[in-house]
Amino acid sequence: MEKDIKKDGYVHLYSGSEVRVILLKGLLEDKGIQTIVQNDYQSGISVGFAGGTVNTIRLKIHATDLELAKPILEDFIQNQQ
């Protein structure tokens, strides 16, 4: 998670494979937390060059939702095995 949080913007919450990000995204959105998925690899391919890696997809949330998202993220990480 980001150390310096801007109260009017989005913050990085989680990075991982596309499957993991989609799973966490669903859990967060079920609780009313809006998310943004940042996939530099897919974005690069769509414009003709590769950037990033296939397994580094970032999930961002609005900074004001961070406290609500923390327990969801912690539970998600503990149950990844």
C-alpha positions in Angstrom: 0.0 0.0 0.0 1.1 3.5 -0.6 2.9 5.3 2.2 1.9 8.8 1.1 -1.9 8.9 0.6 -3.5 11.7 -1.2 -7.0 12.2 0.2 -8.4 13.2 -3.2 -6.9 10.5 -5.3 -6.4 6.8 -5.8 -3.8 4.7 -4.0 -2.2 1.4 -4.9 -3.7 -1.4 -2.8 -2.4 -4.7 -4.4 -0.3 -6.1 -7.2 -0.4 -9.6 -8.5 -1.6 -11.8 -11.3 -4.7 -10.9 -13.3 -6.7 -13.7 -11.7 -5.9 -12.6 -8.1 -6.6 -8.9 -8.9 -10.0 -9.8 -10.4 -10.9 -11.9 -7.4 -9.9 -9.1 -5.0 -11.7 -6.5 -7.2 -14.9 -8.5 -6.8 -14.6 -8.7 -3.1 -14.0 -4.9 -2.8 -16.8 -4.0 -5.2 -19.2 -6.2 -3.2 -18.6 -3.9 -0.3 -19.1 -0.8 -2.4 -15.5 0.1 -2.9 -14.7 1.3 -6.4 -11.5 0.0 -8.0 -9.2 0.8 -10.9 -7.2 -2.0 -12.5 -3.9 -0.9 -14.0 -2.4 -3.3 -16.5 0.6 -1.8 -18.1 1.4 -5.0 -20.0 -1.9 -5.2 -21.7 -1.9 -1.5 -22.4 1.5 -1.8 -24.0 0.4 -4.6 -26.3 -2.6 -2.7 -27.4 -0.5 0.1 -28.7 2.3 -2.0 -30.2 5.0 -2.4 -27.5 5.4 -4.5 -24.4 5.6 -2.8 -21.0 5.6 -4.4 -17.6 5.1 -8.1 -17.0 2.1 -10.4 -17.4 1.9 -11.0 -13.6 2.1 -7.4 -12.4 -1.4 -6.0 -12.5 -2.1 -3.2 -10.0 -5.4 -2.6 -8.2 -6.1 0.9 -7.0 -8.8 2.3 -4.8 -9.9 5.7 -3.7 -7.8 6.9 -0.8 -11.0 7.5 1.3 -11.8 3.8 1.1 -8.5 2.6 2.3 -9.6 1.9 5.9 -12.6 -0.1 4.7 -10.5 -2.0 2.3 -7.7 -3.0 4.7 -9.5 -5.9 6.5 -10.7 -7.2 3.1 -7.2 -7.2 1.7 -5.8 -8.8 4.9 -8.3 -11.6 4.7 -7.7 -12.1 1.0 -3.9 -12.4 1.5 -4.3 -14.8 4.4 -6.5 -17.1 2.3 -4.4 -17.1 -0.9 -2.8 -20.5 -0.1 
